[in-house]
């Protein structure tokens, strides 16, 4: 692969996420793309956490706007930047006008023939592994959320990303936190074999801050992933475990399995299984768990518009979640209509 092409491939991987983005400016090697989504999401029966929805529907709709730019400085040097925000809607009718606004990404960096370095609010290295089982399903994706140094959209992050031999992706990240004992670091590698199999492994660690001037413990995570794709079938599996706080002895572990099969050009079936648990503040108090199956049917009218119907079969029993102290979890159904631009 030519060096300039390699640099472009690494930058494109970092900037991925916009479906159907439009190039609104291009001149002398500098371009600007704008994209995003408007997505209606209505939950019926049970909410994400398994609690019962008292009314007919819980509104989980959202809109995203993403802006990304790239400039070719020389044959082997590229500059890039990305901003993305998400806007939620009130889950009520006339009771309040509050809405959620969240800045998801804001980073800039340089891409070279040896990889790319980026600075700002962005994914940490381990996310390339957690994504192996979070490939379009509706309810998956918790594997990255246990500790800061393994999560997505983390502020004050510096990341190095590189691709080798068109098969090996390596990322390393560091969190340069503003608070004491909050710095973190992580490294991850994913190898794509020519017959559709991919394997990945990552490690991350960060401090948990201070209380009354005394350092809390460290959080640590190891995550491994497997993926396989052939024809219209895509399979993924990840397993993670580690420490929420090595001083308090609080642990976590999680398993996530996923499958997606494209039946026709527009219609796909997606399935997943998730089982995770983590100790509460004191390991002797109890655990917080997730345990469910997902089955989703999705139809894409074209590259911009899709609709889906997802079923979450929740296996949580009372007492296995802080939200479910007296009752078992409710199953959930989600209806979605999503327009990408």
Rosetta blueprint (number, residue, H / E / L):
1 X L
2 X L
3 X H
4 X H
5 X H
6 X H
7 X H
8 X H
9 X H
10 X H
11 X H
12 X H
13 X H
14 X H
15 X L
16 X L
17 X L
18 X L
19 X L
20 X L
21 X L
22 X E
23 X E
24 X E
25 X E
26 X E
27 X E
28 X L
29 X L
30 X E
31 X E
32 X E
33 X E
34 X E
35 X E
36 X E
37 X E
38 X E
39 X E
40 X E
41 X E
42 X E
43 X E
44 X E
45 X L
46 X E
47 X L
48 X L
49 X L
50 X L
51 X L
52 X E
53 X L
54 X L
55 X L
56 X L
57 X L
58 X E
59 X E
60 X L
61 X L
62 X E
63 X E
64 X E
65 X E
66 X E
67 X E
68 X E
69 X E
70 X E
71 X E
72 X E
73 X E
74 X E
75 X L
76 X L
77 X E
78 X E
79 X E
80 X E
81 X E
82 X E
83 X E
84 X E
85 X E
86 X E
87 X E
88 X E
89 X L
90 X L
91 X L
92 X L
93 X L
94 X L
95 X L
96 X L
97 X L
98 X L
99 X L
100 X L
101 X E
102 X E
103 X E
104 X E
105 X E
106 X E
107 X E
108 X E
109 X E
110 X E
111 X E
112 X E
113 X L
114 X L
115 X E
116 X E
117 X E
118 X E
119 X E
120 X E
121 X E
122 X E
123 X L
124 X L
125 X L
126 X L
127 X H
128 X H
129 X H
130 X H
131 X H
132 X H
133 X H
134 X L
135 X L
136 X L
137 X L
138 X L
139 X L
140 X L
141 X L
142 X H
143 X H
144 X H
145 X L
146 X L
147 X L
148 X H
149 X H
150 X H
151 X L
152 X L
153 X L
154 X E
155 X E
156 X E
157 X E
158 X E
159 X E
160 X E
161 X E
162 X E
163 X E
164 X E
165 X L
166 X L
167 X L
168 X E
169 X E
170 X E
171 X E
172 X E
173 X E
174 X E
175 X E
176 X L
177 X L
178 X L
179 X L
180 X L
181 X L
182 X L
183 X L
184 X E
185 X E
186 X E
187 X E
188 X E
189 X E
190 X E
191 X E
192 X E
193 X L
194 X L
195 X L
196 X L
197 X E
198 X E
199 X E
200 X E
201 X E
202 X E
203 X E
204 X E
205 X E
206 X E
207 X E
208 X L
209 X L
210 X E
211 X E
212 X L
213 X L
214 X E
215 X E
216 X L
217 X L
218 X E
219 X E
220 X E
221 X E
222 X E
223 X E
224 X E
225 X E
226 X E
227 X E
228 X E
229 X E
230 X E
231 X L
232 X L
233 X E
234 X E
235 X E
236 X E
237 X E
238 X E
239 X E
240 X E
241 X E
242 X E
243 X E
244 X E
245 X E
246 X L
247 X L
248 X L
249 X L
250 X E
251 X E
252 X E
253 X E
254 X E
255 X E
256 X E
257 X E
258 X E
259 X E
260 X E
261 X E
262 X E
263 X L
264 X L
265 X L
266 X L
267 X E
268 X E
269 X E
270 X E
271 X E
272 X E
273 X E
274 X E
275 X E
276 X E
277 X E
278 X E
279 X E
280 X L
281 X L
282 X L
283 X L
284 X L
285 X L
286 X L
287 X E
288 X E
289 X E
290 X E
291 X E
292 X E
293 X E
294 X E
295 X E
296 X E
297 X E
298 X E
299 X E
300 X E
301 X L
302 X L
303 X L
304 X L
305 X E
306 X E
307 X E
308 X E
309 X E
310 X E
311 X E
312 X E
313 X E
314 X E
315 X L
316 X L
317 X L
318 X L
319 X L
320 X L
321 X L
322 X L
323 X L
324 X L
325 X L
326 X L
327 X L
328 X L
329 X L
330 X L
331 X L
332 X E
333 X E
334 X E
335 X E
336 X E
337 X E
338 X E
339 X E
340 X E
341 X L
